[in-house]
Amino acid sequence: MAAIIFLIILGIIVAGGFLVAFIWAVTSGQYDDDYSPSVRMLFDNKLPTEENATKETESTTTITKN
């Protein structure tokens, strides 16, 4: 019975530690990113290079009916 009480208390302490760390991260600005969303639409999507396109066509097989 003592082990169960010890584990419950230990779990509450660990959970409290994670809660404190999360609150600290939020208040210190760890999750603030004002720049990336505003310029994300300006970046081009990467187009496949010629080597990748050649590899894809070589690896693609066609099924023929006999």
DSSP file (Angstrom, degrees, kcal/mol; ACC not computed):
  #  RESIDUE AA STRUCTURE BP1 BP2  ACC     N-H-->O    O-->H-N    N-H-->O    O-->H-N    TCO  KAPPA ALPHA  PHI   PSI    X-CA   Y-CA   Z-CA
    1    1 A M     >        0   0    0      0, 0.0     4,-1.9     0, 0.0     5,-0.2   0.000 360.0 360.0 360.0 -36.0    0.0    0.0    0.0
    2    2 A A  H  >  +     0   0    0      1,-0.2     4,-2.4     2,-0.2     5,-0.1   0.861 360.0  55.1 -66.1 -34.5    2.9    2.3    0.8
    3    3 A A  H  > S+     0   0    0      2,-0.2     4,-2.5     1,-0.2    -1,-0.2   0.895 106.6  50.4 -66.4 -39.4    4.3    1.7   -2.7
    4    4 A I  H  > S+     0   0    0      2,-0.2     4,-2.3     1,-0.2    -2,-0.2   0.920 111.7  47.2 -64.7 -43.8    1.0    2.8   -4.4
    5    5 A I  H  X S+     0   0    0     -4,-1.9     4,-2.4     1,-0.2    -2,-0.2   0.911 112.0  51.2 -63.7 -41.9    0.9    6.0   -2.4
    6    6 A F  H  X S+     0   0    0     -4,-2.4     4,-2.5     1,-0.2    -2,-0.2   0.917 111.1  47.7 -61.0 -44.0    4.5    6.7   -3.2
    7    7 A L  H  X S+     0   0    0     -4,-2.5     4,-2.4     2,-0.2    -2,-0.2   0.866 110.8  51.2 -67.4 -36.7    3.9    6.2   -6.9
    8    8 A I  H  X S+     0   0    0     -4,-2.3     4,-2.1     2,-0.2    -1,-0.2   0.930 112.7  45.6 -65.1 -45.0    0.8    8.4   -6.9
    9    9 A I  H  X S+     0   0    0     -4,-2.4     4,-2.1     2,-0.2    -2,-0.2   0.911 113.3  50.1 -64.4 -42.2    2.7   11.2   -5.1
   10   10 A L  H  X S+     0   0    0     -4,-2.5     4,-2.5     1,-0.2    -2,-0.2   0.898 110.0  51.0 -63.1 -40.7    5.6   10.8   -7.5
   11   11 A G  H  X S+     0   0    0     -4,-2.4     4,-2.6     1,-0.2    -1,-0.2   0.887 109.4  50.0 -63.7 -39.9    3.3   10.9  -10.5
   12   12 A I  H  X S+     0   0    0     -4,-2.1     4,-2.3     2,-0.2    -1,-0.2   0.891 111.1  49.6 -66.3 -39.1    1.7   14.1   -9.2
   13   13 A I  H  X S+     0   0    0     -4,-2.1     4,-2.1     2,-0.2    -2,-0.2   0.924 112.7  46.4 -66.0 -44.1    5.1   15.7   -8.8
   14   14 A V  H  X S+     0   0    0     -4,-2.5     4,-2.2     2,-0.2    -2,-0.2   0.921 113.3  48.9 -64.7 -43.7    6.3   14.7  -12.3
   15   15 A A  H  X S+     0   0    0     -4,-2.6     4,-2.2     1,-0.2    -1,-0.2   0.901 110.7  51.1 -62.7 -40.5    3.0   16.0  -13.8
   16   16 A G  H  X S+     0   0    0     -4,-2.3     4,-2.5     2,-0.2    -1,-0.2   0.882 107.9  53.0 -63.3 -37.9    3.3   19.2  -11.9
   17   17 A G  H  X S+     0   0    0     -4,-2.1     4,-2.4     2,-0.2    -2,-0.2   0.915 109.7  47.4 -63.3 -43.3    6.9   19.6  -13.2
   18   18 A F  H  X S+     0   0    0     -4,-2.2     4,-2.3     2,-0.2    -2,-0.2   0.883 111.3  51.7 -65.2 -37.4    5.7   19.1  -16.8
   19   19 A L  H  X S+     0   0    0     -4,-2.2     4,-2.5     2,-0.2    -2,-0.2   0.917 110.6  47.7 -64.3 -43.2    2.9   21.7  -16.2
   20   20 A V  H  X S+     0   0    0     -4,-2.5     4,-2.4     2,-0.2    -2,-0.2   0.908 112.1  49.8 -64.3 -41.8    5.4   24.2  -14.8
   21   21 A A  H  X S+     0   0    0     -4,-2.4     4,-2.2     2,-0.2    -2,-0.2   0.895 111.7  48.8 -64.5 -39.6    7.7   23.6  -17.8
   22   22 A F  H  X S+     0   0    0     -4,-2.3     4,-2.3     2,-0.2    -2,-0.2   0.927 111.7  48.0 -65.5 -45.2    4.9   24.1  -20.3
   23   23 A I  H  X S+     0   0    0     -4,-2.5     4,-2.4     1,-0.2    -2,-0.2   0.902 111.9  50.7 -63.2 -40.0    3.7   27.3  -18.6
   24   24 A W  H  X S+     0   0    0     -4,-2.4     4,-1.9     1,-0.2    -1,-0.2   0.917 110.0  50.0 -62.3 -43.0    7.2   28.6  -18.6
   25   25 A A  H  <>S+     0   0    0     -4,-2.2     5,-2.4     1,-0.2     6,-0.4   0.894 112.6  46.6 -63.9 -40.4    7.6   27.8  -22.3
   26   26 A V  H ><5S+     0   0    0     -4,-2.3     3,-0.9     1,-0.2    -1,-0.2   0.922 114.9  45.3 -68.4 -44.1    4.4   29.6  -23.2
   27   27 A T  H 3<5S+     0   0    0     -4,-2.4    -1,-0.2     1,-0.2    -2,-0.2   0.770 109.7  55.1 -73.9 -24.3    5.1   32.7  -21.2
   28   28 A S  T 3<5S-     0   0    0     -4,-1.9    -1,-0.2    -5,-0.2    -2,-0.2   0.492 117.9-108.6 -88.5  -1.3    8.7   33.0  -22.4
   29   29 A G  T X 5S+     0   0    0     -3,-0.9     3,-1.1    -4,-0.4    -3,-0.2   0.705  70.4 142.2  89.5  21.2    7.6   33.0  -26.0
   30   30 A Q  T 3 <S+     0   0    0     -5,-2.4    -4,-0.2     1,-0.2    -5,-0.1   0.801  78.1  42.2 -64.4 -28.1    8.8   29.6  -27.1
   31   31 A Y  T 3  S+     0   0    0     -6,-0.4     2,-0.5    -5,-0.2    -1,-0.2   0.326  87.0 112.1-103.0   7.1    5.7   29.1  -29.3
   32   32 A D    <   +     0   0    0     -3,-1.1     2,-0.3    -6,-0.1    -6,-0.0  -0.714  29.7 159.4 -85.0 123.7    5.6   32.6  -30.8
   33   33 A D        +     0   0    0     -2,-0.5    -3,-0.0     1,-0.1    -1,-0.0  -0.744   4.7 157.7-143.6  91.3    6.3   32.7  -34.5
   34   34 A D  S    S+     0   0    0     -2,-0.3     4,-0.4     2,-0.1    -1,-0.1   0.663  70.4  54.8 -88.5 -17.4    5.0   35.8  -36.1
   35   35 A Y  S >> S+     0   0    0      2,-0.1     4,-1.0     1,-0.1     3,-0.6   0.931  96.8  56.4 -86.8 -47.8    7.3   35.8  -39.2
   36   36 A S  H >> S+     0   0    0      1,-0.2     4,-1.2     2,-0.2     3,-0.8   0.881 102.8  52.4 -59.7 -45.8    6.9   32.4  -40.8
   37   37 A P  H 34 S+     0   0    0      0, 0.0     4,-0.4     0, 0.0    -1,-0.2   0.854 107.8  53.3 -61.7 -31.1    3.1   32.4  -41.5
   38   38 A S  H <4 S+     0   0    0     -3,-0.6    -2,-0.2    -4,-0.4    -3,-0.1   0.755 118.9  32.7 -76.5 -22.2    3.3   35.8  -43.2
   39   39 A V  H XX S+     0   0    0     -4,-1.0     3,-1.3    -3,-0.8     4,-0.6   0.401  89.4  96.2-112.5   1.7    6.0   34.7  -45.7
   40   40 A R  G >< S+     0   0    0     -4,-1.2     3,-0.9     1,-0.3    -2,-0.1   0.856  82.0  55.9 -61.0 -35.7    5.1   31.1  -46.2
   41   41 A M  G 34 S+     0   0    0     -4,-0.4    -1,-0.3     1,-0.2    -2,-0.1   0.659  98.4  63.9 -73.2 -13.3    3.1   31.8  -49.3
   42   42 A L  G <4 S+     0   0    0     -3,-1.3     2,-0.3     2,-0.1    -1,-0.2   0.688  83.1  90.9 -83.0 -18.1    6.1   33.5  -50.9
   43   43 A F  S << S-     0   0    0     -3,-0.9     2,-0.2    -4,-0.6     0, 0.0  -0.611  75.9-129.5 -81.9 135.4    8.2   30.3  -51.0
   44   44 A D        -     0   0    0     -2,-0.3     2,-0.2     1,-0.1    -2,-0.1  -0.515  21.8-112.0 -79.6 149.2    8.0   28.2  -54.1
   45   45 A N        -     0   0    0     -2,-0.2     2,-0.4     1,-0.1    -1,-0.1  -0.579  40.3-104.2 -74.6 144.6    7.4   24.5  -53.9
   46   46 A K        -     0   0    0     -2,-0.2    -1,-0.1     1,-0.0     3,-0.0  -0.562  33.3-142.8 -74.1 128.3   10.4   22.5  -55.0
   47   47 A L        -     0   0    0     -2,-0.4     2,-0.1     1,-0.1    -1,-0.0  -0.627  29.8 -95.4 -86.5 149.3    9.9   21.0  -58.4
   48   48 A P        -     0   0    0      0, 0.0    -1,-0.1     0, 0.0     2,-0.0  -0.400  42.2-123.6 -64.8 138.8   11.2   17.5  -59.1
   49   49 A T     >  -     0   0    0      1,-0.1     4,-2.1    -2,-0.1     5,-0.2  -0.263  24.8-104.1 -76.3 170.0   14.7   17.6  -60.6
   50   50 A E  H  > S+     0   0    0      1,-0.2     4,-2.1     2,-0.2     5,-0.2   0.868 120.6  53.7 -65.0 -36.4   15.4   15.9  -63.9
   51   51 A E  H  > S+     0   0    0      1,-0.2     4,-2.3     2,-0.2    -1,-0.2   0.917 109.3  47.8 -64.3 -43.3   17.2   13.0  -62.2
   52   52 A N  H  > S+     0   0    0      1,-0.2     4,-2.2     2,-0.2    -2,-0.2   0.891 110.8  51.2 -65.2 -39.0   14.2   12.3  -60.0
   53   53 A A  H  X S+     0   0    0     -4,-2.1     4,-1.8     2,-0.2    -1,-0.2   0.888 110.8  49.0 -65.9 -38.5   11.8   12.4  -62.9
   54   54 A T  H  X S+     0   0    0     -4,-2.1     4,-2.0     2,-0.2    -2,-0.2   0.913 110.9  49.7 -66.8 -42.4   13.9   10.0  -64.8
   55   55 A K  H  X S+     0   0    0     -4,-2.3     4,-2.2     1,-0.2    -2,-0.2   0.885 109.5  52.1 -63.2 -39.0   14.1    7.6  -61.9
   56   56 A E  H  X S+     0   0    0     -4,-2.2     4,-1.1     1,-0.2    -1,-0.2   0.896 110.8  46.4 -66.7 -39.4   10.3    7.7  -61.4
   57   57 A T  H  < S+     0   0    0     -4,-1.8    -1,-0.2     1,-0.2    -2,-0.2   0.852 113.4  49.5 -72.8 -32.3    9.6    6.9  -65.0
   58   58 A E  H  < S+     0   0    0     -4,-2.0    -2,-0.2     1,-0.2    -1,-0.2   0.871 112.0  47.7 -71.3 -35.9   12.2    4.0  -65.0
   59   59 A S  H  < S+     0   0    0     -4,-2.2     2,-0.4    -5,-0.2    -1,-0.2   0.686  93.4  91.8 -80.2 -16.9   10.8    2.5  -61.8
   60   60 A T     <  -     0   0    0     -4,-1.1     2,-0.4    -5,-0.2    -4,-0.0  -0.650  62.8-163.0 -80.4 127.9    7.2    2.7  -63.1
   61   61 A T        -     0   0    0     -2,-0.4     2,-0.4     2,-0.0    -2,-0.1  -0.860   9.5-138.2-111.7 147.8    6.1   -0.4  -64.8
   62   62 A T        -     0   0    0     -2,-0.4     2,-0.6     2,-0.0    -2,-0.0  -0.832  13.7-134.0-103.8 143.2    3.1   -0.8  -67.1
   63   63 A I        -     0   0    0     -2,-0.4     2,-0.4     2,-0.0    -2,-0.0  -0.836  22.4-166.3 -96.9 125.1    0.9   -3.8  -66.9
   64   64 A T        -     0   0    0     -2,-0.6     2,-0.4     2,-0.0    -2,-0.0  -0.883  17.0-128.9-112.6 144.9    0.1   -5.4  -70.3
   65   65 A K              0   0    0     -2,-0.4    -2,-0.0     1,-0.1     0, 0.0  -0.764 360.0 360.0 -91.6 134.0   -2.6   -7.9  -70.9
   66   66 A N              0   0    0     -2,-0.4    -1,-0.1     0, 0.0    -2,-0.0   0.417 360.0 360.0 -94.8 360.0   -1.6  -11.0  -72.8
